[in-house]
């Protein structure tokens, strides 16, 4: 599939996944959920380290592809669920780890906040949430400006088509329209704290990618 080929051919995604797993540090009996799992880039690496993984994605095609890949890899502890993350539910105190990689920027800010609060409810005391995503703001910090300059430069070298992408993306981002709604690290940290998480931390990884994590109090 196109997305699977994209993430497996780009070393930056490897770095994000590996750092996410290191921060998550699941135990061998941990019951985990991968939100927006796609074709399993994170799920298939997480499963050998955990007790079980529920991979959730809105696309039936991606969920089916993930299930096939898990079976081919002999991973019997992987289940899939087709669901919209805006309405997805789990029983309270039912999992030990919630992860997500490059999926939650498709939610608007209120949706991100709602999902953080829901994850706090799903997790057992001491459970953790680890979110990797594009995390930058509209230029308020040096890191924001560096990311935005790098993106503009990458498009500009492509000529007129790249200039069009710059104009289109600036308009979409400025107006808050389109399918991508990246949020700043400060937003994510506040959202997790407001949801009740403690030990909330942010770590930049590569380019615009960052990871935020938190722990449900015991």
N, C-alpha and C positions, 0 to 999 in steps of 0.2 A: 504494500500500500504506500501511497505517496508520503504520508506523514511518518510512517515507520522508517522509510528509506531516508527521509530528511534527518530525523533525530539520530539514526545510527551512522550517518555519514558525516556528522558535524561533531568535532571533538569537544566543543563547548558544552554540548548536552551531556557528554560523558562526565565532564567535570562537575556539572550541576547534580547529576544523578548520584555520583560517587560521594559528593559532599553531603547530599541529602541523607543518604544511607548512613554515613558516619555520624551525623548529628542525631538521626533517629535512633540508632543503636538498638534495634529490637532484640528482645530475648528470644530464645528458641521456642518458647510457648506463647509468644505474643500474638494476639488476634488483631489484625491490621486491616485498614481500609485505604484504598488508593482512589482518590476522587479525581475524575477526569482522566482515567487510566489510559485512554487511547488504545493502542495495539499492544501495550504492555511493557514499554521501555523501562519503567520503574518497577512495576509489579513482578516481572520475571527475574529481576535482580534482588528484590525484597523477599520473595517467597522462600528461597533456600535459607534465609536467615531467621525466619519467623515460624510461628505455629500455623498461621493461616493468613490468607490475603483475600479480601473481597474487593474486586476491581469494578469500579462503577464508571460507566460512560453513557452519554446520551445517544450514541450511535450504535444501533444493533450490529452493523457491519463490523465496526471496530471491536465490539465485545466478542463477536464470533471469531474474529481473527485472533484476538488475545487468547481465547479458550483453546483454539487449535495450537497456537504456539506453546501454551502451557502444557498441553497433552504431549506434544512432540518432545518437550524438554523433560517429561516425566515428573512434572510438578503436580502432585495430587492434592495439594493444599490451596489451590487457587479456585475461587468461584467468581463468576461475573454477574453483574446486574445492569440492566439498561434503565437509566433514570436521568431525569433532569435534576441537576444539583440544586436548583432553586426549590424543589419540592421533595427531594430525597430525604428519607427518614430511617433512623435506626432506633432500637430500644435504648433507654437510658442505661448507663453503666455497662455497656455491652462489649466495648473494644478497648484495646490498650494503646493503639497508635493510629493516628489519622495523618496521611501524607497526601500531597498533591504537587504535581510538577507541570508547570506551563499550561494550566487549565483555568485557574480562577480569574485571570485577567479578562475572561469573557463575561464575567459577572460585573454588574455595576456596583458602586461602592456599598450601597445598602444591602445588596445581595451578598457581598463579601462579609459584611458585619453579621448578617443573619446566619450565614454558614458557620462563622467562627463561634457564635453562641450555641448553635446546634451541636457542633463538634464537642464543645465543653460538656454538653449534656450526655452525648454518646459515650464519652470516655470514662473509664473507671478512675477513681482517685489515683493520682500518680501517673496517669496516662499522658501522652504527649501528642502535640500537633506540630507538624513540620511542613511548611509550605515553601516551595521553590517557584519563582515566577519572574517575569520582567517587573522590576520594582524601581521606578523612578518617577519624579514629579515633573512639573512644568518649568523647571529652570531655577528653582529657588536656592539650590545648593550647588557647590562646585561639581559634585558627582553628577547631578542632573544635567548641568551644562555640558560636561564632558561627554556624557552618553548621547545627548541630542546632537552635539557637533559631530560625533563619530557616525551617527546614523545619517545625518545630512551629507557628510563627505562620501559615505559609501554609495548613496544614491546619485550624488552629483557626477561622479566619474562615469556614470552610465549614459550621460548625455540627456537629450530632451525627455526620454522616457523616465529617467531618474529625477529630473527636475519636476516632472508632473507628479511623481510619487511624493516628493518633498512637499509640494503645495497641497496635495490631497491629504497627506497624513497630518500636516500642521492644522489644516481646517478641521479634520475629524477630531483630532486630539483637543484642539482649542474649544470646539463646540460640544465635545463629549458624545459624539455620534459614532456609528460604526459598530463593529463587532469586538473591538479590543478596547479595554478600559484599564490600562495599567495604573497601579497606585504606588505612591511613594512609600519607602520603608517606614517613615514616621506614621503613616496611616495604618499600616499593618500592625505595627507595634501597639498603637493605641487600640485598634480593634480587638486584638487578643487580650490586652489588659482589661478592656471594658467587658469582655466575655468571661472574665474571671480567671484567666490564666496567669500564672506566676513564672518567674525566671524567663521572661520574654526577652529574646535576643534576635538581632539582625546581623547577617553576615553577607557582604558582597562576595560574589563568586567570580564571574567573568562577564565582561561587557555590561549589559543591562540586568543580568541575572543576579538575584539575591535570594537568600533564604531567611525566613522568620520562623521562630519556634517558641513554644511555650509549654508549660506543664499544668495539668489540672491539680489543684492542691489536694493533698492527701487528707 
